[in-house]
């Protein structure tokens, strides 16, 4: 049915004239079950003709019926083409590392929207789309589909050429008998006679670790190393293969060491991409490319030898279609995009992503935006945006009630001028997003912050968006201390922000020495009423957590406090015997608590009712020392915690 559906779409497209901006959808994998290490292929019918200004791939990771794997595994999407010799030419078009997702069930989905326009020559006609899963545990599901947006491409992609390709097994690193430079030798690439510009792309992720004497820098997963690209025998670009923001990963609260920075990736993230424009270095019929990797010596200590998974490609282009072309590529806030979930739902300033698709620098843009059917706003941006680079632009919301004027939860933005004149290509100047309502809070409530053993790492602030007034600003805090504030707030939009300088939140299972803290918002708890947990905020948030809310008015006209939010705090952890479990919720119901050993044996089970805040005490006396997994199932949510018994 899928192939038929695509054929019908193509039949319709071939008998109509597609207008710029029209979108054709092509489906590939549909919740394919990644149950074990291997290649999962699908034959896909892409368009055979037509012009497309942009091609996006939607990569949607999910959980199978039994839940997701608790480990981080390699995955990628490739196009496979028969080479005529019973082999396949393989081209990687995207790479994502799975999160530690052992606390997620079959309802969980996480979407990555990836620009694959540069791979246009590969996305034509019948092709094999391969989804590789490097896991040795069940597993995940993968859904892949493509959107082809009609219009003139910013520059025609003439070819995609492989420069270096290690495959998922990687090139070993630091081994004197097989140095990585043996695999990254100079390549002389032929240029198409119509090539006017080119781009070199390298994707590298480091894997394997162990920090004994034979691997002093814990390579290659946990060491930061540089590579230099030589073009025509001259060093031109140097890059550091290192992701330094893993604690800001949108999917926080993972069940593994997700906050540790890594070489070119984070658990749950797309791999780091290094792009370099080569037009200034092109002359003649060839270009010489050579990658030099930073030296390192490894002798022993890793369960898997240090290695880099490397894919390098050369894209060749025809002439630029436009000199001036600003592409409003994406709206990050307000939106429901999973990769922007750290900043959403939001009633604060909007954030858009703009790419310069023209051949000249962009120095100014006039941008109009509104919340349908709210009032139109205008913003003048100035800066320097080089060709084919992107910038994230914050659009101020002076009128915080603009959200309450929207009853459709739609945000729109449009670039109306570029460099003081109309854009040459108006088909990509506008975009829109759907957004969710923020919670409506009472004007008076209590904020309760408890620091962990490292109080100096914690900072918390509360700011009113429209005025910029700071209501709370806590920093340089004492350890293991509770801070109470009774807040009386005027109507408006507010941003609550809590951060941790060490990057491991208020609590994290892998750093038991820091203890546990929490941040809670409750009602006043008057004598004639129970204390109600208005909004439980996560504690395992890594670098930071941002929470927007409104007072006195609903965002989008339909906002309300949700009735199914809950949170679980476990302490002390690690413990020698006694364990306290605090469940906070605004949804009354029955809960089941289970504790399992690492072998899967159930060692404790309890059933109890929760109305607002319920504390349960357990004795682990008699259990062996080690790591245990605690699962708590509620009416509408599940929680998983790691428990360490000393």
Beta strands, then each sheet from edge to edge (+ up, - down):
strand 1: 23-27
strand 2: 32-34
strand 3: 38-45
strand 4: 52-62
strand 5: 74-82
strand 6: 88-97
strand 7: 109-115
strand 8: 126-133
strand 9: 140-150
strand 10: 155-165
strand 11: 171-172
strand 12: 187-190
strand 13: 197-207
strand 14: 225-231
strand 15: 234-241
strand 16: 273-277
strand 17: 286-293
strand 18: 307-320
strand 19: 326-333
strand 20: 350-356
strand 21: 362-372
strand 22: 377-385
strand 23: 390-395
strand 24: 410-418
strand 25: 430-434
strand 26: 439-441
strand 27: 444-450
strand 28: 458-464
strand 29: 470-474
strand 30: 482-488
strand 31: 492-500
strand 32: 518-522
strand 33: 533-536
strand 34: 544-551
strand 35: 566-571
strand 36: 578-585
strand 37: 589-596
strand 38: 602-610
strand 39: 613-619
strand 40: 626-633
strand 41: 638-645
sheet 1: 1+ 9- 2+
sheet 2: 1+ 9- 4+ 7-
sheet 3: 3+ 8- 5+ 6-
sheet 4: 10+ 18- 11+
sheet 5: 10+ 18- 13+ 16-
sheet 6: 12+ 17- 14+ 15-
sheet 7: 19+ 20- 23+
sheet 8: 22+ 21- 24+ 25-
sheet 9: 26+ 34+ 31- 28+ 29-
sheet 10: 30+ 27- 32+ 33-
sheet 11: 35+ 36- 39+
sheet 12: 38+ 37- 40+ 41-
end
